[in-house]
Amino acid sequence: MAGFLVIRLHSDDSSQSSWIAVDGDGTRRGPPAEGALADAARHVGDRTVIVLVPATEVATLSVNLPARGARLEAALPYALEDQVADDVENLHFAAGARRDNGELPVAVVARSKMAEWLAVLEDAGIQAAKIIPENNGLALIPNTLSLLVAEGQVMFNDGDNVEFIMQGVRPSDALAAAGVLADSAGDNDSGASRHLLVYCEPADEQQFEHDWNALRHELDSVDINLLPDGILPRLAVTVASGVGINLLQGEFGAQTAIGELFRPWRYAAALLLGLVLLGIAGKSVDNYRLALEESALKEQFITEYRQIRPDDTRDITDPLGMVNSVRRSLGGSDVAFQVFLPSLQQLAQALQQNPSADIEAISYRAGVVDVRLSAPNVATLDSIQRSVSASSRFKASIQSTDQVGDKVNSRIQIVEDGS
């Protein structure tokens, strides 16, 4: 399994990043690294690229809309118009997977910022399968409050519909903003979870030690998990499992979506294209060969016709028409068929009795049918000759025989008896 390369763009300089390779089950394929995007591009290989963008640039909202597909894409800006500060014409809206309660999570970002991210990725030669807000890497766990504290900011979700990121605040400030701590004082009755799961770097655990102790008195439980390698491995595990809103939708997603759709089938498509080209080439060869055979048969026909009518020097463009003309000049078109077709029927009966013989060629001229065939021995040829002659209408005679390997080639002539 090739897995994923998860690249996190820096908020202060989009050309700088950190990255880590992971499998779909979250297994790390190596330690996280940091540097220019061009350095990250050298680690892509055949991995699927997921790009995490700064959560401070993306607003995460929710809406309850029954529409889907293109209708949903068109309705989102107007459904969320009152919840955004900028004109909807300047914003890009991307919908995530509908939640069990019917709410649809929506990521909103400036179009100019999307264009900037795509430009730096293109300059670095990176084709992203997904672009996801980094706070989506903090998994939604039902009935659990989740915090990720690092780099001077706090990411929060309540395991349901509330998601946000705050800068320069304490963890308790974020929980108060979410209305969680108000519940403990009995100020409201929202039924929010009382279990807190925290991810933080070691320095933040020490910095907010008083907050953690205070929250343990406010909530039912506080579980702190340290991130010694930074936050990227934690975010990468979540998004590699398929979680997160892909911003590559609508005007920013058409080209990428097609590439992502066909990427697993590129080898099969190449093979199919090769087979199609091979079929076309084979058909062209067959057509060329048939054209040569047609030309040879036409030349043969012209030679035979000149022998029959040496005075006719016209260009022969319609051989069938010339044959019909000859037949009419001989007094009708039924004479040949009255001899040729019944003789073939008699010959077929003889071959049914001697299936080891094979017909090589049949020709008819002036009431005489010449048959070239091969048989395993002379006795088989004699049996065919006697079977045809046994009819009351035709007489067969062996004109020549020739031993070729383990076969006997022969020419048998069939005529109407008494002609």
N, C-alpha and C positions, 0 to 999 in steps of 0.2 A: 504494500500500500504506500503510495507516494506521500500522503498526508498533506499538511498545510504549512504555509509560512505566514505567520501573523506579524504584520508590520504596524507599529504604532507611530503615527506622525507626531512630532513635537509641536506644542502649541505656539511657541515663539518663533519657530523656523520650520516650515513644512518640508524643506529639503533635507532636514535631519530627522533621524528616526531611531527606533530600537526594534528588534525583531527576535523571533524565536520560532523554531520548527517543532510542530506537534502532530500527533496522530489524531484521527477522529475521535478516539476514546479519551483524549486528553493526555496521553503519554508524551512526555517531553523527549524530543530527539536530540537535544543539546542544550547548552546554557543560553540565556538571552545575550544578545550582542547589541552594540550601539554604534552609530556612525551615519554617514551620508546615505541617502536613498540609493545612490549608485552602488554602494557597498552591499546593501541589502539585496539588490537585483542579482548579484552574483551567487546568491544562495537559493534562488527560486527553483532552478532546475525544472523538474516536472511536477512540482508541488502546486497546489491551488493557493492563490494569494488572497488573504483577507486583510484589509487595511482598517485599522482603528483610527478614527479622527477625534480631535479634542471635543469632549462633551460640552465644554463651555461655549462652543460654536453651534450647538444643536439643542433645540428645545424638544422635550418629549412630552406629548400631550395624549389625550385619549378622547375618543368620540364614539358614539353609537350610531352607525349608519348601516342599513341593510344592503346597500349597493355593493357590487363587486366589479372587478375588471376595470374597463375604461370608464364606466359610469362612476365608480368610486373615485378614480383618479380625478375626474372632472369636478366631483362634488366636494372633495376634501377642503380646498381653499376657502370655499364659501361657508362650510360648516364650522371652520375654525377661525374665521376672519376676526371675530370679536376677542379671540384669545392671543393674538399675535400683535406686536407693536408696529411692524413694518407693513407696507402694502403687499398684498398677496402676490402681485405681479413680480415682486422682487424675491419671492421665497419659493423654495422647492419642498414639496410635501411627499413623504414616503410612508406607506402603511406597512405595519408588521402583521404577524399572524393574529387572528381574532382570538380573544381569550374566552375562557369558559363562561364568563358572565356576559358575553356579548359585546364587551367594549373592544374597540380597535385601537391599538397603540399607534401613534403617528409621530414620526420624526420630522422636524421643520428646521431648515437651514437656508441661509442666503444662497441664491443661485451663483453669485459671484464667488463665494467660498467654495462651492462645489467645482466650479470651473478652475479655480486655483489649484485645488487638490488634484484634479485630473491632469492638469498641465504638468505639475511637478512629477507625477507618476509616469506620465508619457515621456518626459525628458530623461527619466532614469531607466526607461525601457521596461517598466513594470505594468502588466495587464492584470488588474484586480478583478477577481470574481465577485467580491463583496466589499462594500465600504460601509462600516458600521460605527455608530457613536460608541466611544470607549466605555461609557457608563452601562451599556447593554451587556458588558462583560461581567457585571455584578448580577449574578443569577437571581431570578425571582423565585423565592422559596415560600410556598403557601404557609400562612400563619407564622411568619418569621420576619422580623425587621432586620434589614441588612445594611451595614455601613462599610465603606471602604475609605480609609483615611490615609492619605499620602500626598506629598508634593504640595502641601498647603491648601488642599481642597478635600471636601467630604462628598462622596457619592452615597446616595440613599435610595432604597426602595422598600415598600411595605409588604412585598410579596404579592401585591394585587395590582392596583392601578396607579399608585403614586410613585413617581420617579423624579429625582432632581439632583443637581450638583450645586454645591455652595463653596465659595472660596473665602479663606481667611476667617473661618469660624471654628468653634469647638464642636465636638460630636454632640454634646448636649444641646447646643444651639440648633443643629440640624433636626434633632428629634423634636425639639420644641416647635420648630417651624412646621413640622409634619403633624403637629397636634397630638403627639404621642404622650408627652409628659403631662399635658393638661388632663389626660384621662386619669393619671395617678392621683391627681388632686380632686377628682370627682367633678371637674368643671364641665365635662361633656360625657356622652354615653355612646361613643362611636363604635365601641367594640374592637378597637385596634389591638394587634398582637402585643403580648408582654414579653416576648422572647427576642433578644438582640444577638445577632451574629456579626462580629466585627473582623475585618481584615485590615491590618496596618503594618507598617514597617517598624522595626524595633525602636527607632528613635521616637516615633509617634506614640508608641505604647508608654514610654517614659514621660514624654511631654504632657500627655493627657491622663496621667495616673490618677489625679484627683477626680477627673470626669468619670473614669471607669468605676471608681469606688462609689461616687454619688449615684451613678446609674444602676449599680447593683442593688442599691436601696430603693430605687424608683421602680425597677422592672423585676419580673420573675426570674430572669436569667440573663447573663451577659457572657458570651463565649468569644474570646479574643484569639484570633489566629494570626501569627506573625508571618510576614513576607520578607524573608532574608534576601531574596533575589529581586526585590521590587515588585511592582504590581502587574507587570506584563504577563508573567506565567499564569497568574490567576485569571486575568481577562481572556487570555488565549484559550485556556481550557474550556471556558464557557462558549465563546463564539465558534470554536472548532466543532462543537457538538451541534451546531445549527441554530443557536439562539442569537437573536438580535435583528434589528430592522436594517435591511439592506437599502442604502440610499440610492443605489443604482436602479432607479425606476423612472418611468416616463421618459422625458427628453434625455435624461442622462443614462438610461438603462437599455435602450433599444439595441445598440451595437454590442454592448457587453453581454446582454442576455442571449443574443444569438450565438456569440462566441462560446459562452458557457454551455449552451444547449448542445452544440455540435462537438465540443472538445472531446467527450468520451467516444464519439463515433468517427473521429478523424481518420483512423486507420481503415475502418470498414468503408468509409466514403471513398478513400483513395483506392481501395481494392475494387469497389464498385465502378469507379470511374475508369480504372484500368480494364475491367471486363467489358465495359461499354465500348471503349476505344478499340479493344481487341475484336469485339463483335463487328464494329463498323469496318475495321480493316479486313476481317474475314469476308464480310459481305462484298466489299469492294473487289477483293481478289476473285470471289465467285462470279461477280458480274463481269469482270475482265475476261475470265476464262470462258464464260458463256458467250461473250461477244466474239471471242476468237473462234469458238466452235460454230457459232452462227455464220461467221464469215467463211469458214472452211466448207460448211455444208452448202452455202450459197454458191461458192466457186465450183463445188462438185456438181451441184444441180445445173449450173450454167454449162459446164462441160458436157454433161449427159444430154441436155436439151439441144445444144449445138449439133450433136451427133444425130438427133432425131430430126431436127429442122435446121439444116445448115444454111438455108437461105434467109432465115430470120435473124437479122443483125441488130435488132432493137436492144436497148438497155433493159435488162430484166430487174425491175424493182419490186415486182409482186409475184414471187414463185408460185404461190397457191393459185393465183389467177391464170398463170400460164399452164399449170397442170389441168385446171378445169377446161381451158381452151383446147388442150390436146385431147382430153376425154370427150369433149363434145364433137371434135373432128373425127373421132373414131366411132361415133355413132351412139353415144350414150355413156352414162356414168355408172350403170348398174352391173356391167359385164364383169369388171374386176372384182367387185364385192361378192358376186355370186360364186366366184371361184375361191378368192383369197380367204374370206372369213370362214366358210365351211371347212376349208383345208386346215386352218388354224385350230378349229374345234376338234377335228379328227387327230391332229398332232397332239393337242393337249390331252386327249384321252390316252394316246399311246404313252406319253410321258408320265401320266398318273400310274401306269402299270410298270414303269421303269424310272423311279424317282432318282436314281443315282446319276442320270444323264442331265447335262446342263446345256441350254441353248446359248450359243455365242452370238448369232446374228440370223436375221430372216430378211430375205429380199423377194420381191415379186416383179415379174416382167413377162408380158405377153402370155399369160395363162400358166406360167411356170413359177412355182414357189421353191426357192433355194434356202435350205436350212443348214447352217453351220453349228455343230454341237460337239460336245466332248462327253465321253463315257469311259467307265473303268475298263471296258473290254469290248471286243468285236461282237461278242454274243449279245450284249445289251443293244448295240446298234442294229444288229440283225432282228432283235425282238421288236424294236421300234418300227423298222421298215415293214416287217410282216404285219404289225398291228395296224399301220396306216393302210396297207394294201388290202387288208381284210375287209375294208369297207366296200360297198358296192359302187362307190363313185370315184375314189382316188387310187392312184398307183404310186408307190414310193420306190425309189431306187438309190442305192448307195453309189455315189459318184467317185468318192476318194476317201482313203483313210490314211492317217499318219500318227505313229506312236510318238508322243511327247511326254517323257518322264513316265509316270504311272497312269497316264490318261491316253485315250485314243481320240484324236480329232478327226472329224469326218464331215463330209458334205452330202446331204441327202436331198434328192430332187423329188418334188411332189407335183403330179399333173392329174388332170381329170382322166379317168380310165376311158380309153378309146379315142382320146384326142390326138 
